[in-house]
Amino acid sequence: MSETSNKERRNLLKLLSAAGLTGLSGGVLAGQGVGAMVPGIGWVKASEASCDGDGTPLQFIPKKAPDSNPLEKELEKYAKCPYCGMDRTKWHHSRHLVHYDDDLVDATCSIHCLAISLSLNIDRGPKAIYAADYAADDEIKPLINVDQASYLIGAKLKGTMTTRSKMAFGSVAAAKVIQAEKGGALASFDEALSEAYAGMAKDTLMVRKKRSERRRKMMQKMKQQKG
């Protein structure tokens, strides 16, 4: 591919990025294979570069192999959230999954960690994003495409990685049933994602405090056991 073509692709990507993070048409760099856009260098294939602590975007590439069918045995393949380490089966009701245009997958515990993935993989276009249907009666909430989902923001539901819950529902009617009981505001996926970014600082501080307190208690318990 010529340098001119690469420039055109980069310029187009900048225009798409300026228009917003969540457009699912994506695919601008998909033909270049798995890799990352490294400032000052350009598109670098993962197979051609090292990322051992070098601070480049390569270290943020999803670690699992490309997967053309991520929803098949999803919780077996993507058991833990890559950003917080939480068990996605335990937090199945709030889990999300993004399928990028190079078939790499990031499967998270929440829309909070999904927002992190979309930020770190800004040169990777999502071809589909899924969220758990909170209203479903299944033992494990099924995933639905966020294009068809309605979100309820700020309801009296326990949030995952946030103090302000953002849960997805398969229909507006289902969301309204919970809204009548628990409150909150109806929203689209884009609006819920924007809320996740807006609350990132506060939510991260909350998570840090909780984990610090948990570590303190663990250390205290270990000391007591040692006598």
Secondary structure, DSSP 8 states (H G I E B T S, - for coil): --HHHHHHHHHHHHHHHHH-S--S---TTGGG-SEEEETTTEEEEGGG---SS--SGGGGS-SS---S-TTTTHHHHS-B-TTT--BTTTTTTT-EEEEETTS-EEEESSHHHHHHHHHHTTTS-EEEEEEE-TT--SSS--EEEGGG-EEEES-SS--SSSSS-EEEESSHHHHHHHHHHH--EEE-HHHHHHHHHHTHHHHHHHHHHHHHHHHHHHHHHHHHHH-
